[in-house]
Amino acid sequence: MSSTTLVMTLVGPARTGLVESVASAVAAHQGNWLESRMARLAGQFAGILHVSVPSESAEALAASLRCLEDLTVAVVSSSDRAIPDETTLASAQLELIGQDRPGIVRSLSTALAARGINVEELETECGPAPMSGETLFRARALLTSSDPRALQAIRADLERLGADLMVEIRLNAP
């Protein structure tokens, strides 16, 4: 029996039991939940899910998920051939903190893309500063590159960017 891997995005109003409904649909179609990232954002549930399912059940699973109440679902078939060999990728952790203002993510992603660095994971949040109560923007990212020199070269770019944006940027790279 052949299997298909699916990557799905799920968005809808946050409610109790939503993840259980998704998990039940995956299980009902003999699917295997491989990995996911899910969060409540501004009262909405947002998630990305990677599952393996028997090939003959893939369409039925997608249809079943699309029938869940108030949930918008997008499904894409994935292929192992499309996944780069992770052993050949250099990785780094990035942390950014500073006063919130529009354009921080755009400026950061532009600098990374210019060096051919991929953003594997990105978490951002805004919250009050401990003493002043001003809004702080925080970002944590996992970066990868097939060229380890790119992660070293980005250091100087990030130092300049941090000074321009008045934010602190730390890069933990090999």
MDTraj code that builds the backbone (N, CA, C; nanometers):
import mdtraj as md
import numpy as np

residues = "MET SER SER THR THR LEU VAL MET THR LEU VAL GLY PRO ALA ARG THR GLY LEU VAL GLU SER VAL ALA SER ALA VAL ALA ALA HIS GLN GLY ASN TRP LEU GLU SER ARG MET ALA ARG LEU ALA GLY GLN PHE ALA GLY ILE LEU HIS VAL SER VAL PRO SER GLU SER ALA GLU ALA LEU ALA ALA SER LEU ARG CYS LEU GLU ASP LEU THR VAL ALA VAL VAL SER SER SER ASP ARG ALA ILE PRO ASP GLU THR THR LEU ALA SER ALA GLN LEU GLU LEU ILE GLY GLN ASP ARG PRO GLY ILE VAL ARG SER LEU SER THR ALA LEU ALA ALA ARG GLY ILE ASN VAL GLU GLU LEU GLU THR GLU CYS GLY PRO ALA PRO MET SER GLY GLU THR LEU PHE ARG ALA ARG ALA LEU LEU THR SER SER ASP PRO ARG ALA LEU GLN ALA ILE ARG ALA ASP LEU GLU ARG LEU GLY ALA ASP LEU MET VAL GLU ILE ARG LEU ASN ALA PRO".split()
xyz = np.array([
    [0.0852, -0.1175, 0.0000],
    [0.0000, 0.0000, 0.0000],
    [0.0897, 0.1237, 0.0000],
    [0.0722, 0.2111, -0.0981],
    [0.1541, 0.3322, -0.1051],
    [0.0915, 0.4414, -0.0186],
    [0.1773, 0.5329, 0.0226],
    [0.1275, 0.6434, 0.1043],
    [0.1644, 0.7757, 0.0399],
    [0.0905, 0.8759, 0.0788],
    [0.1090, 1.0123, 0.0313],
    [0.1287, 1.1002, 0.1535],
    [0.2182, 1.1974, 0.1431],
    [0.2292, 1.2943, 0.2510],
    [0.1578, 1.4213, 0.2084],
    [0.0851, 1.4775, 0.3022],
    [0.0093, 1.5996, 0.2788],
    [0.0537, 1.7059, 0.3771],
    [0.0619, 1.8275, 0.3297],
    [0.0838, 1.9433, 0.4156],
    [-0.0415, 2.0272, 0.4049],
    [-0.0988, 2.0598, 0.5202],
    [-0.2260, 2.1310, 0.5235],
    [-0.2154, 2.2553, 0.6098],
    [-0.2817, 2.3610, 0.5669],
    [-0.2998, 2.4769, 0.6526],
    [-0.4456, 2.4792, 0.6955],
    [-0.4661, 2.5165, 0.8201],
    [-0.5996, 2.5173, 0.8797],
    [-0.6185, 2.6518, 0.9482],
    [-0.7275, 2.7210, 0.9188],
    [-0.7550, 2.8499, 0.9820],
    [-0.9040, 2.8588, 1.0101],
    [-0.9371, 2.9025, 1.1315],
    [-1.0771, 2.9204, 1.1670],
    [-1.0894, 2.9741, 1.3082],
    [-1.2106, 3.0067, 1.3494],
    [-1.2310, 3.0564, 1.4851],
    [-1.1830, 2.9537, 1.5886],
    [-1.1092, 3.0012, 1.6867],
    [-1.0597, 2.9123, 1.7919],
    [-1.1774, 2.8597, 1.8718],
    [-1.1760, 2.7283, 1.8968],
    [-1.2820, 2.6677, 1.9773],
    [-1.2290, 2.5383, 2.0387],
    [-1.2847, 2.5030, 2.1513],
    [-1.2484, 2.3788, 2.2177],
    [-1.2831, 2.2611, 2.1276],
    [-1.1924, 2.1673, 2.1176],
    [-1.2162, 2.0458, 2.0409],
    [-1.1770, 2.0522, 1.8951],
    [-1.1270, 2.1652, 1.8482],
    [-1.0924, 2.1775, 1.7070],
    [-0.9771, 2.0845, 1.6688],
    [-0.8716, 2.0819, 1.7487],
    [-0.7580, 1.9932, 1.7188],
    [-0.8031, 1.8481, 1.7253],
    [-0.8909, 1.8153, 1.8198],
    [-0.9424, 1.6780, 1.8301],
    [-1.0203, 1.6407, 1.7047],
    [-1.0978, 1.7340, 1.6500],
    [-1.1725, 1.7080, 1.5266],
    [-1.0785, 1.6791, 1.4103],
    [-0.9705, 1.7554, 1.4013],
    [-0.8720, 1.7333, 1.2952],
    [-0.8036, 1.5984, 1.3158],
    [-0.7621, 1.5700, 1.4392],
    [-0.6943, 1.4429, 1.4692],
    [-0.7860, 1.3237, 1.4412],
    [-0.9130, 1.3367, 1.4715],
    [-1.0084, 1.2281, 1.4451],
    [-1.0229, 1.2034, 1.2954],
    [-1.0261, 1.3107, 1.2171],
    [-1.0366, 1.2954, 1.0714],
    [-0.9125, 1.2264, 1.0156],
    [-0.7955, 1.2648, 1.0645],
    [-0.6707, 1.2010, 1.0194],
    [-0.6740, 1.0522, 1.0543],
    [-0.7105, 1.0203, 1.1769],
    [-0.7147, 0.8802, 1.2213],
    [-0.8193, 0.7998, 1.1437],
    [-0.9344, 0.8598, 1.1161],
    [-1.0411, 0.7891, 1.0446],
    [-0.9994, 0.7494, 0.9031],
    [-0.9002, 0.8180, 0.8498],
    [-0.8508, 0.7873, 0.7148],
    [-0.7153, 0.7165, 0.7203],
    [-0.6867, 0.6526, 0.8348],
    [-0.5628, 0.5770, 0.8573],
    [-0.4383, 0.6635, 0.8372],
    [-0.4508, 0.7919, 0.8683],
    [-0.3386, 0.8842, 0.8543],
    [-0.2483, 0.8817, 0.9757],
    [-0.1257, 0.9231, 0.9549],
    [-0.0265, 0.9345, 1.0613],
    [0.0142, 1.0808, 1.0737],
    [-0.0080, 1.1389, 1.1903],
    [0.0240, 1.2794, 1.2197],
    [0.1742, 1.2868, 1.2376],
    [0.2460, 1.3522, 1.1455],
    [0.3919, 1.3563, 1.1479],
    [0.4480, 1.4775, 1.2214],
    [0.3974, 1.5941, 1.1907],
    [0.4439, 1.7152, 1.2594],
    [0.3423, 1.8262, 1.2386],
    [0.3469, 1.9246, 1.3279],
    [0.2528, 2.0359, 1.3160],
    [0.3033, 2.1566, 1.3931],
    [0.2497, 2.2698, 1.3577],
    [0.2675, 2.3949, 1.4306],
    [0.1290, 2.4567, 1.4355],
    [0.0802, 2.4822, 1.5554],
    [-0.0550, 2.5350, 1.5705],
    [-0.0565, 2.6384, 1.6816],
    [-0.1406, 2.7406, 1.6643],
    [-0.1482, 2.8459, 1.7648],
    [-0.2811, 2.9188, 1.7550],
    [-0.3150, 2.9848, 1.8633],
    [-0.4297, 3.0748, 1.8655],
    [-0.3730, 3.2147, 1.8449],
    [-0.4237, 3.2824, 1.7436],
    [-0.3777, 3.4171, 1.7112],
    [-0.4994, 3.5066, 1.6933],
    [-0.5121, 3.6089, 1.7768],
    [-0.6215, 3.7063, 1.7672],
    [-0.7584, 3.6386, 1.7606],
    [-0.7769, 3.5362, 1.8443],
    [-0.9049, 3.4673, 1.8497],
    [-0.9263, 3.3649, 1.7399],
    [-0.8296, 3.3491, 1.6537],
    [-0.8380, 3.2524, 1.5450],
    [-0.7409, 3.1377, 1.5715],
    [-0.7787, 3.0200, 1.5261],
    [-0.6906, 2.9040, 1.5297],
    [-0.6181, 2.9018, 1.3957],
    [-0.4867, 2.8858, 1.3994],
    [-0.4087, 2.8752, 1.2762],
    [-0.3102, 2.7612, 1.2936],
    [-0.3038, 2.6757, 1.1936],
    [-0.2127, 2.5631, 1.2035],
    [-0.1623, 2.5168, 1.0699],
    [-0.0500, 2.4498, 1.0764],
    [0.0044, 2.3814, 0.9609],
    [0.0337, 2.2393, 1.0073],
    [-0.0016, 2.1431, 0.9255],
    [0.0017, 2.0032, 0.9649],
    [0.0604, 1.9197, 0.8524],
    [0.1461, 1.8260, 0.8880],
    [0.2078, 1.7330, 0.7922],
    [0.1641, 1.5933, 0.8329],
    [0.0966, 1.5224, 0.7423],
    [0.0492, 1.3863, 0.7690],
    [0.0892, 1.2936, 0.6560],
    [0.0955, 1.1657, 0.6895],
    [0.1126, 1.0602, 0.5907],
    [-0.0176, 0.9824, 0.5918],
    [-0.0680, 0.9504, 0.4731],
    [-0.1967, 0.8829, 0.4617],
    [-0.1891, 0.7857, 0.3431],
    [-0.2593, 0.6714, 0.3515],
    [-0.2627, 0.5832, 0.2341],
    [-0.3077, 0.6636, 0.1115],
    [-0.2419, 0.6439, -0.0001],
    [-0.2705, 0.7225, -0.1216],
    [-0.4178, 0.7246, -0.1574],
    [-0.4840, 0.6098, -0.1413],
    [-0.6257, 0.6041, -0.1785],
    [-0.7154, 0.6818, -0.0812],
    [-0.6633, 0.7249, 0.0336],
    [-0.7428, 0.8001, 0.1317],
    [-0.7133, 0.9495, 0.1316],
    [-0.6168, 0.9940, 0.0548],
    [-0.5730, 1.1342, 0.0597],
    [-0.6857, 1.2316, 0.0259],
    [-0.7543, 1.2090, -0.0833],
    [-0.8625, 1.3002, -0.1236],
    [-0.9773, 1.2978, -0.0232],
    [-1.0102, 1.1813, 0.0279],
    [-1.1191, 1.1706, 0.1254],
    [-1.0840, 1.2448, 0.2547],
    [-0.9579, 1.2354, 0.2971],
    [-0.9153, 1.3094, 0.4166],
    [-0.9277, 1.4592, 0.3930],
    [-0.8782, 1.5066, 0.2807],
    [-0.8874, 1.6499, 0.2496],
    [-1.0338, 1.6949, 0.2497],
    [-1.1196, 1.6171, 0.1878],
    [-1.2624, 1.6520, 0.1841],
    [-1.3229, 1.6529, 0.3240],
    [-1.2850, 1.5566, 0.4055],
    [-1.3360, 1.5483, 0.5423],
    [-1.2950, 1.6719, 0.6237],
    [-1.1713, 1.7149, 0.6077],
    [-1.1241, 1.8327, 0.6811],
    [-1.1940, 1.9595, 0.6329],
    [-1.2207, 1.9667, 0.5038],
    [-1.2881, 2.0852, 0.4490],
    [-1.4330, 2.0949, 0.4973],
    [-1.4886, 1.9841, 0.5449],
    [-1.6264, 1.9837, 0.5954],
    [-1.6366, 2.0255, 0.7416],
    [-1.5227, 2.0391, 0.8089],
    [-1.5281, 2.0808, 0.9495],
    [-1.5809, 2.2236, 0.9581],
    [-1.6666, 2.2466, 1.0567],
    [-1.7353, 2.3740, 1.0727],
    [-1.6386, 2.4913, 1.0877],
    [-1.6615, 2.5963, 1.0082],
    [-1.5881, 2.7233, 1.0151],
    [-1.4368, 2.7082, 0.9989],
    [-1.3916, 2.6067, 0.9308],
    [-1.2481, 2.5856, 0.9136],
    [-1.2132, 2.5964, 0.7655],
    [-1.1164, 2.6807, 0.7353],
    [-1.0649, 2.6924, 0.5992],
    [-0.9413, 2.6045, 0.5899],
    [-0.9386, 2.5158, 0.4925],
    [-0.8315, 2.4172, 0.4801],
    [-0.7705, 2.4245, 0.3402],
    [-0.6393, 2.4267, 0.3343],
    [-0.5678, 2.4141, 0.2064],
    [-0.4783, 2.2920, 0.2182],
    [-0.4779, 2.2065, 0.1167],
    [-0.4021, 2.0814, 0.1196],
    [-0.3097, 2.0761, -0.0010],
    [-0.1840, 2.0406, 0.0249],
    [-0.0844, 2.0253, -0.0804],
    [-0.0157, 1.8912, -0.0610],
    [-0.0036, 1.8141, -0.1692],
    [0.0724, 1.6891, -0.1620],
    [0.2200, 1.7247, -0.1558],
    [0.2905, 1.6525, -0.0727],
    [0.4335, 1.6758, -0.0559],
    [0.5074, 1.5557, -0.1112],
    [0.6313, 1.5764, -0.1470],
    [0.7137, 1.4680, -0.1988],
    [0.8459, 1.4681, -0.1254],
    [0.8932, 1.3500, -0.0873],
    [1.0232, 1.3421, -0.0211],
    [1.1336, 1.3977, -0.1098],
    [1.1148, 1.3906, -0.2411],
    [1.2158, 1.4444, -0.3320],
    [1.2272, 1.5957, -0.3198],
    [1.1205, 1.6623, -0.2748],
    [1.1224, 1.8076, -0.2629],
    [1.1906, 1.8532, -0.1346],
    [1.2182, 1.7610, -0.0443],
    [1.2774, 1.7962, 0.0837],
    [1.4286, 1.7860, 0.0732],
    [1.5024, 1.8973, 0.0988],
    [1.6477, 1.8902, 0.0894],
    [1.7048, 1.8013, 0.1994],
    [1.8185, 1.7442, 0.1735],
    [1.8880, 1.6618, 0.2716],
    [1.9345, 1.7515, 0.3856],
    [1.8724, 1.7349, 0.5027],
    [1.9012, 1.8232, 0.6154],
    [2.0438, 1.8101, 0.6661],
    [2.1111, 1.7002, 0.6355],
    [2.2490, 1.6845, 0.6820],
    [2.3439, 1.7768, 0.6071],
    [2.3025, 1.8308, 0.4921],
    [2.3896, 1.9208, 0.4164],
    [2.3611, 2.0676, 0.4463],
    [2.2639, 2.0954, 0.5330],
    [2.2285, 2.2334, 0.5637],
    [2.2975, 2.2821, 0.6904],
    [2.3534, 2.4019, 0.6846],
    [2.4052, 2.4680, 0.8040],
    [2.2876, 2.5426, 0.8668],
    [2.2835, 2.5469, 0.9996],
    [2.1712, 2.6138, 1.0642],
    [2.2199, 2.7126, 1.1693],
    [2.1313, 2.8054, 1.2036],
    [2.1604, 2.9072, 1.3046],
    [2.0299, 2.9485, 1.3704],
    [2.0407, 2.9950, 1.4932],
    [1.9271, 3.0500, 1.5663],
    [1.9418, 3.2021, 1.5683],
    [1.8328, 3.2710, 1.5428],
    [1.8334, 3.4170, 1.5451],
    [1.7321, 3.4629, 1.6485],
    [1.7699, 3.5633, 1.7259],
    [1.6780, 3.6269, 1.8198],
    [1.6843, 3.7772, 1.7968],
    [1.5687, 3.8404, 1.7970],
    [1.5593, 3.9845, 1.7761],
    [1.4654, 4.0404, 1.8813],
    [1.5010, 4.1553, 1.9377],
    [1.4125, 4.2241, 2.0318],
    [1.4347, 4.3740, 2.0174],
    [1.3268, 4.4475, 2.0187],
    [1.3355, 4.5926, 2.0095],
    [1.1971, 4.6536, 2.0107],
    [1.1942, 4.7861, 2.0124],
    [1.0663, 4.8556, 2.0129],
    [0.9923, 4.8228, 1.8832],
    [0.8636, 4.7925, 1.8964],
    [0.7840, 4.7534, 1.7806],
    [0.7672, 4.8700, 1.6850],
    [0.7755, 4.8377, 1.5571],
    [0.7467, 4.9331, 1.4515],
    [0.7239, 4.8570, 1.3223],
    [0.6484, 4.9123, 1.2294],
    [0.6242, 4.8439, 1.1021],
    [0.7553, 4.8230, 1.0249],
    [0.7653, 4.7103, 0.9554],
    [0.8780, 4.6870, 0.8657],
    [0.9911, 4.6025, 0.9200],
    [0.9855, 4.5612, 1.0467],
    [1.0963, 4.4838, 1.1033],
    [1.1099, 4.3500, 1.0305],
    [1.0010, 4.2756, 1.0154],
    [1.0081, 4.1438, 0.9508],
    [1.0486, 4.1589, 0.8042],
    [0.9958, 4.2589, 0.7371],
    [1.0329, 4.2810, 0.5965],
    [1.1820, 4.3087, 0.5837],
    [1.2357, 4.3963, 0.6676],
    [1.3784, 4.4292, 0.6612],
    [1.4651, 4.3074, 0.6918],
    [1.4277, 4.2319, 0.7931],
    [1.5038, 4.1136, 0.8308],
    [1.4990, 4.0085, 0.7198],
    [1.3798, 3.9801, 0.6682],
    [1.3673, 3.8766, 0.5648],
    [1.4369, 3.9178, 0.4355],
    [1.4388, 4.0459, 0.4044],
    [1.5097, 4.0942, 0.2859],
    [1.6593, 4.0689, 0.2993],
    [1.7154, 4.0976, 0.4167],
    [1.8593, 4.0751, 0.4397],
    [1.8934, 3.9265, 0.4300],
    [1.8085, 3.8417, 0.4869],
    [1.8342, 3.6975, 0.4826],
    [1.8236, 3.6436, 0.3401],
    [1.7212, 3.6847, 0.2671],
    [1.7023, 3.6379, 0.1297],
    [1.8177, 3.6816, 0.0405],
    [1.8709, 3.8010, 0.0641],
    [1.9825, 3.8507, -0.0172],
    [2.1058, 3.7611, -0.0054],
    [2.1194, 3.6913, 0.1075],
    [2.2323, 3.5998, 0.1279],
    [2.1946, 3.4540, 0.0998],
    [2.0712, 3.4304, 0.0523],
    [2.0286, 3.2946, 0.0215],
    [2.0023, 3.2107, 0.1451],
    [1.9632, 3.2765, 0.2538],
    [1.9366, 3.2076, 0.3802],
    [1.7861, 3.1836, 0.3921],
    [1.7500, 3.0610, 0.4250],
    [1.6104, 3.0205, 0.4358],
    [1.5622, 3.0342, 0.5803],
    [1.4400, 3.0820, 0.5972],
    [1.3765, 3.0879, 0.7284],
    [1.2958, 2.9592, 0.7433],
    [1.3458, 2.8664, 0.8253],
    [1.2783, 2.7377, 0.8478],
    [1.1620, 2.7530, 0.9447],
    [1.1835, 2.8310, 1.0497],
    [1.0795, 2.8561, 1.1502],
    [1.0901, 3.0010, 1.1936],
    [0.9768, 3.0627, 1.2202],
    [0.9748, 3.2007, 1.2671],
    [0.8612, 3.2164, 1.3666],
    [0.8941, 3.2666, 1.4835],
    [0.7946, 3.3000, 1.5857],
    [0.8118, 3.4462, 1.6195],
    [0.7034, 3.5207, 1.6196],
    [0.7084, 3.6616, 1.6568],
    [0.5978, 3.6912, 1.7564],
    [0.6199, 3.7959, 1.8351],
    [0.5166, 3.8400, 1.9284],
    [0.5443, 3.9834, 1.9690],
    [0.4405, 4.0509, 2.0106],
    [0.4511, 4.1853, 2.0653],
    [0.4011, 4.1799, 2.2085],
    [0.4671, 4.2548, 2.2947],
    [0.4257, 4.2595, 2.4341],
    [0.4858, 4.3795, 2.5021],
    [0.4390, 4.4103, 2.6235],
    [0.4889, 4.5285, 2.6937],
    [0.6314, 4.5082, 2.7455],
    [0.7085, 4.6155, 2.7399],
    [0.8435, 4.6145, 2.7968],
    [0.8302, 4.6127, 2.9483],
    [0.9204, 4.5429, 3.0195],
    [0.9077, 4.5289, 3.1651],
    [0.9007, 4.6610, 3.2416],
    [0.9826, 4.7562, 3.2089],
    [0.9875, 4.8801, 3.2874],
    [0.9007, 4.9912, 3.2284],
    [0.9110, 5.0133, 3.0985],
    [0.8444, 5.1280, 3.0375],
    [0.7020, 5.0998, 2.9936],
    [0.6698, 4.9734, 2.9690],
    [0.5379, 4.9399, 2.9190],
    [0.5227, 4.9631, 2.7700],
    [0.6272, 5.0152, 2.7024],
    [0.6217, 5.0325, 2.5574],
    [0.6111, 4.8948, 2.4923],
    [0.5629, 4.8907, 2.3711],
    [0.5462, 4.7629, 2.3020],
    [0.6786, 4.7166, 2.2434],
    [0.7193, 4.5955, 2.2849],
    [0.8402, 4.5340, 2.2317],
    [0.8025, 4.4282, 2.1288],
    [0.8826, 4.4209, 2.0247],
    [0.8682, 4.3176, 1.9229],
    [0.9785, 4.2157, 1.9475],
    [0.9399, 4.0877, 1.9501],
    [1.0371, 3.9794, 1.9684],
    [1.0217, 3.8818, 1.8526],
    [1.1340, 3.8313, 1.8053],
    [1.1321, 3.7300, 1.7002],
    [1.2377, 3.6256, 1.7311],
    [1.2029, 3.5011, 1.7033],
    [1.2960, 3.3894, 1.7120],
    [1.2840, 3.3136, 1.5812],
    [1.3992, 3.2796, 1.5245],
    [1.3956, 3.2118, 1.3950],
    [1.5020, 3.1035, 1.3884],
    [1.4691, 2.9987, 1.3160],
    [1.5658, 2.8966, 1.2795],
    [1.5981, 2.9217, 1.1329],
    [1.7251, 2.9421, 1.1053],
    [1.7714, 2.9733, 0.9712],
    [1.8545, 2.8574, 0.9180],
    [1.8482, 2.8333, 0.7873],
    [1.9326, 2.7318, 0.7256],
    [1.9884, 2.7840, 0.5944],
    [2.1001, 2.7242, 0.5565],
    [2.1611, 2.7573, 0.4287],
    [2.2430, 2.6379, 0.3820],
    [2.2450, 2.6155, 0.2535],
    [2.3304, 2.5096, 0.1998],
    [2.4757, 2.5559, 0.1950],
    [2.4983, 2.6854, 0.2160],
    [2.6329, 2.7425, 0.2182],
    [2.6624, 2.7970, 0.3582],
    [2.7424, 2.7262, 0.4388],
    [2.7704, 2.7726, 0.5748],
    [2.8340, 2.9120, 0.5794],
    [2.9012, 2.9512, 0.4730],
    [2.9633, 3.0847, 0.4699],
    [2.8577, 3.1949, 0.4686],
    [2.7393, 3.1659, 0.4159],
    [2.6324, 3.2660, 0.4127],
    [2.5894, 3.3034, 0.5539],
    [2.5853, 3.2038, 0.6438],
    [2.5464, 3.2323, 0.7830],
    [2.6528, 3.3161, 0.8531],
    [2.7784, 3.2977, 0.8172],
    [2.8837, 3.3815, 0.8737],
    [2.8782, 3.5225, 0.8142],
    [2.8533, 3.5297, 0.6838],
    [2.8512, 3.6591, 0.6154],
    [2.7343, 3.7463, 0.6591],
    [2.6254, 3.6852, 0.7018],
    [2.5076, 3.7633, 0.7398],
    [2.5291, 3.8394, 0.8702],
    [2.6273, 3.8000, 0.9503],
    [2.6519, 3.8681, 1.0787],
    [2.6674, 4.0188, 1.0623],
    [2.7525, 4.0610, 0.9720],
    [2.7764, 4.2050, 0.9519],
    [2.6487, 4.2737, 0.9033],
    [2.5747, 4.2067, 0.8141],
    [2.4479, 4.2630, 0.7650],
    [2.3500, 4.2827, 0.8809],
    [2.3425, 4.1841, 0.9702],
    [2.2505, 4.1931, 1.0842],
    [2.2929, 4.3008, 1.1835],
    [2.4234, 4.3191, 1.2009],
    [2.4705, 4.4267, 1.2895],
    [2.4263, 4.5620, 1.2354],
    [2.4421, 4.5842, 1.1054],
    [2.3984, 4.7103, 1.0444],
    [2.2468, 4.7251, 1.0542],
    [2.1754, 4.6163, 1.0269],
    [2.0301, 4.6195, 1.0327],
    [1.9814, 4.6507, 1.1741],
    [2.0430, 4.5879, 1.2737],
    [2.0057, 4.6135, 1.4127],
    [2.0240, 4.7595, 1.4493],
    [2.1341, 4.8191, 1.4036],
    [2.1592, 4.9611, 1.4309],
    [2.0566, 5.0486, 1.3597],
    [2.0247, 5.0160, 1.2345],
    [1.9263, 5.0944, 1.1581],
    [1.7877, 5.0877, 1.2206],
    [1.7475, 4.9684, 1.2648],
    [1.6142, 4.9491, 1.3216],
    [1.6075, 4.9756, 1.4710],
    [1.7226, 4.9949, 1.5323],
    [1.7341, 5.0123, 1.6772],
    [1.6766, 4.8921, 1.7510],
    [1.7204, 4.7723, 1.7084],
    [1.6818, 4.6481, 1.7724],
    [1.8088, 4.5689, 1.8013],
    [1.7987, 4.4781, 1.8950],
    [1.9097, 4.3881, 1.9266],
    [1.8893, 4.2582, 1.8512],
    [1.9910, 4.2172, 1.7758],
    [1.9833, 4.0925, 1.7006],
    [2.0991, 4.0042, 1.7421],
    [2.0661, 3.8810, 1.7825],
    [2.1699, 3.7819, 1.8162],
    [2.1593, 3.6664, 1.7182],
    [2.2739, 3.6227, 1.6719],
    [2.2796, 3.5095, 1.5800],
    [2.3726, 3.4059, 1.6387],
    [2.3197, 3.2886, 1.6644],
    [2.4008, 3.1753, 1.7137],
    [2.4243, 3.0823, 1.5964],
    [2.5390, 3.1020, 1.5332],
    [2.5734, 3.0225, 1.4140],
    [2.7074, 2.9548, 1.4374],
    [2.7314, 2.8446, 1.3651],
    [2.8601, 2.7743, 1.3798],
    [2.9770, 2.8612, 1.3386],
])
top = md.Topology()
chain = top.add_chain()
for i, resn in enumerate(residues, 1):
    res = top.add_residue(resn, chain, resSeq=i)
    for name in ("N", "CA", "C"):
        top.add_atom(name, md.element.get_by_symbol(name[0]), res)
traj = md.Trajectory(xyz[None], top)
